Amino acid sequence: MAGLPDLGFLSQSASLPWLLGAAVLMSLGAILVLAGLTALFGLHPLRFMTRTLLGLLLISLGFLEGTITVGIQGYRALAREDLAARIAVQPTTPQHFIAILNFPDGRRESYSLAGDEIYVDAKILKWHALANVLGLNTAYELDRVGGRFREIEQERNAPRTLYALKQEKPVDLFDLRRRYAFLSPFFDAEYGSATFVPVSEPVELELRVSTTGLLIRPVAAPPKDR
């Protein structure tokens, strides 16, 4: 959609140096491990231990860097407030509507939803000081969009309409952080954010992400010429 900036956190070209760095670390580590084995065959146990341990450390760091680089794909850097999507809502029948989402990267998706309100949630990755030094900042990924009924009984009993917004990737850092505590010095993935607004009439909306979470606003009408 014209006018939407590219807010990609790590584009393919931007992530290439990180992947190359990971490859260099792992290659150097492998060389040191081989040098350690050579020292072992030469009956130099101290050289074997130091070279092997340093090599394994470099391999681990390279693997971690590569994992983070792959896992961050799909997440977007979060500044003070970013435009995450523009949403065009068109009611079709009572408590049913079409929502068309236009994303900053040019993708356009349409969803048929049931309810009185449109609901969107996201995952938030908050990097700690250790990772901030490497240039990694708070990032987000839109997770789901759905319809939300205002009445609790309908919300419990009516058919739910909920769709995934996140892009499939081989590594999901949000899930990794929740499973492995050793990643805690690098980033936090303990919370998400959600927002919803009524959709009783056709409307253009902006989905925005701020440091306090998600919010949805009507698109401001352009000023009329006098």
Buried (B, 14 or more C-beta within 10 A) or exposed (E): EEEBEEBBBBEEEEBEEBBEBBEEBBEBBBEBBEBBBEBBEEEBEEBBEBBBEBBBEBBEBBBBBBBBBBBBBBBBBBEEEBBBBBBBBEBEEEBBBBBBBBBBEEEEEEBEBBBBBBBBBBBBBBBBEEBEEEEBEBBBBBBBBBBBBEEEEBBEEBEEBEBEBBEEBEBBBBEBBEEEEEBEEBBBBEEBBBBBBEBEEEBBBBBBBBEEBBBBEEEEEEEEEE
